[in-house]
Amino acid sequence: MTSDEARSRLQALGLDEAAVEVLHAHFEDAERRGKGGHGYSRVGWLETLGFDPSARPARVVAEPGFERWDGAGALGYLLLEEIVRGTLEAPPERSKVVVAERCFPTGVLGYWVRRVAEGGLVAALTATSPRRLPHPRGGPPLTGTNPLAIAIPSSDGPPLVADVSMGAITHGDVLEGRAAAEDLVPFGGPQAHKAFALAVGIEMLVGALAGPEPGAVLVVARPEHDPVPGLRALAGGRRLPGG
């Protein structure tokens, strides 16, 4: 699918131009970074979801160190866009926790934290998804792939961004036909119990704060140190996460 085709199909879903731009920018960034499963192919998937294109997220709690947002039927991409823009426009004095309920789909979490870190803040974002990962010993799906993304600003260049899903493959691989649904298991092979434990921990953390539907939790803070340049020097030119 081309960029222009993706934009036209998003418009055909009934989304307004602002929403189309948010989604298109996200998919375009995924394509540019080699994450095709989160790129233009997601437009066809959105066409199957039956969402309300006129729905808009709402901030329901706004305190100095805490916010709560309700997706209110809007796509999670649009909810996270509102949260990121609001955070950059009014950064916290020291730190803030943002809870997003009914937030799905969330796309590439690294995309969101990278933007926050480019604005000078440390960011950690995690999100739940429909249950897709079974226990390492088998059985029905118990938890989502539940990615975790962390971004740290740097004085010597772009932020360091680590973004890891707990699945051996992504749901995008299944959507694109590169893998079967039964291949979606915790990563790690013989050590898969570690990824499963992380997925369960995230499931329970987000569930406790955001509720039973897929949600997200973002933590942002002003950095007090600048550790990335030292790591880059130690790495000696080797590629680091997010590079």
N, C-alpha and C positions, 0 to 999 in steps of 0.2 A: 504494500500500500504506500502510495506517495504522500508527501506532506499535504499537498493540495486536496487529495482525495480524503485524507483523514479530517481535514478542516471542514470539507463539504458534508461529510457524513455526521460530524458532530453538530453542525448547524441543522441538519435534517432531524436531529433528535429533539429539536425545539428549545435548545439552550440559547440563552442570549449571548451577545458577542463577548461580553466580559468573561462568562463561564467558558465559552469556546476557547478564548485566548489562554485561560488558566490551564485547561486540559491539554491543548495543543502544545503549549510550552513544556509541560511535563513530559509528554510523549516524545517530543522532539529531543529533549535532553537525554531521555533514556536511549533513544536511537543513537545519538552521538556518542554515548558512553558504552555502546555495545550491549545494552540490556534490551534486546528486541522483544523479550517476553513482557516487558512493561512499556513498550513503545506503541507504534501505530496499530499493532495487532489488537491492542486493548479496545479499540473503537468497536470492533465487531462484537466483543464481549459485552461492552456497555449496551449495545443494541438489544441484548437478550435480557437485561436486568429489569426492565419495566419500571424505571424510577420516574419521579415527578420532576420534570426539567425546570419547573418554576419554584421549587422548594429552595429555601435559603437557610443557612445555619444561624443560630442565635447564641449570643453570650448571655448566660443566665446568672452567673455569679462573677463579680469583678471586685477582687480585694487586692491589696498591695502585693502580696506574695502568692496569690492563688486565683485561678480562673476556672470556670466550668462552662463548657460550650455544649449545645445540643445540636446534632446534625439536622434534626427536624425534617428528615426525609431527603436532604440534599446529599449529593455525592461527597464522599469523604475527601476527595481532592479539593473540593471547594471549601470545605470546613477547615482543612489544614492551611489553605491559602489565606483565609481570614485570620487564623491564629498567627501564622508567620508574619504577615503584614502588620498586624496589631502589635506583636512583640517588638518588631524592628522600629516601629513608629514611636512606641512608648516603652523602651527597655526598662527592666526592673532596676531598682537601686542596687540590689545585690543578687537576688535570685527569685525565681517564680516557678510554681508547678501549675501546669495547665492540663486539665482533664477534659477529654472530648468523648461524649457519649453518643452512641448511634453514629459512629464514624467509619464508614466503609463505602468504597474501597479507598485505601490510603496511598497506593502506588509505591514508588521507590522512596523509602524513608530517608535515604541519604540525600535526596534532592532537597528535602525540607530543612534538614539540619545544616546542610552546606550553606544554604542561604542565611540561616541564623548566624553561623560562624563567620560568614563574610561580613556580617554586620557587627562583629567584634564580641559575640557571646559564645560561651561554651554551651553545647546543646546535647541532650540525650533524648531520643524519641523511641518509643516502642508502641506496638499496636497488635491487636488480636484480629483474627480472621475466622471464617467458617472452619469448623473442625475438619482437619484433613490429615493429621498425623496420628497413626496408631501407636500403641505401646510397642517398644522394640521387640516384644515377644509375640506381637500380632494382636488381632482383635479389631474392633471397630475404631474409627478415628475418635480420638479423645481430646485433641487440642489443635489449634491452628498452627501455621508455620511461624507465626509470631516473631517477626524480625525485630532487630535492635540496631539502631544507628546512633553513632556518637561522632560529633564534630568538634574540633578544637582549633580556634584561630591561631594564626602564626604570623610573626613579624617578618618572616623571610619569604613569604609567598602564599599560595592558597592554603586553605585549612586542611588539616588531616581529617579524613572522613572514613570511619569504619562502619560498614552496613552489612549485617549478616542475618540471613533467614535460618531457621532451625531445621529446614528440610534439606534432604540430599539433593533435591531438585526444587524448582519453583513451580507454582501453579501456572505461571506463564509458559513453562516448558510443556505442560500438559495442553494448555490452550492452543499452542502453536503446533502440536502434534509431534514434538521432539521426544516425548516420553509418555508413558501410560500412567493413569491415575494411581495404579498400585505401586508405581515407583516412588511415589511421594511418601517417604518415610524419614525419620530423624537422621541427620547426617552422622557420620562417624563409624559406620560399619560395626566392628566389635565393641566400639566405645559409644554406640548410639544412645546409650542411657544418659550420657552427659547432655547431648542436644535435647533429648526428651525432657530432662529435668529443667533445662532453661526454658523450653517451650511451656511447660506446665507452670513454672514460676511466673512467667510473664502473663500467662492466661489468668492466673489467680490475682496477680497484682492489678492488672487492668480491670478485671472483673470486679474486684473489691472497690475500686475507685469510680469506674465508669458504668458498671451495670452489666447485665447478661448479654446484651448485644455487642457485636464487635465495636471496640472503642480504641482510644489512643491516650497515651500519657506523655507529655513533653515536660522536661526539666531544663530550664535555662539559668545561667549564672554569669556574672562578670568574672573573667579570669583574673587571677592575682599573680600568675606566673606565665612564662612563655616557653613550654617544654619542647615544642615541635622542632625548632631549629637544631637543637642538640641531638635529637633523634635522627634527623636527616643527615647531619654530619657523621654520626656513628654508622648510619646505613651505607655511607659511601656510594651514593648514586643508585642503590637498589630501590626498586619501586616500593613505596609504602602505600597503605590503604588510601583510596580516594585520589591517587595520583593519575 
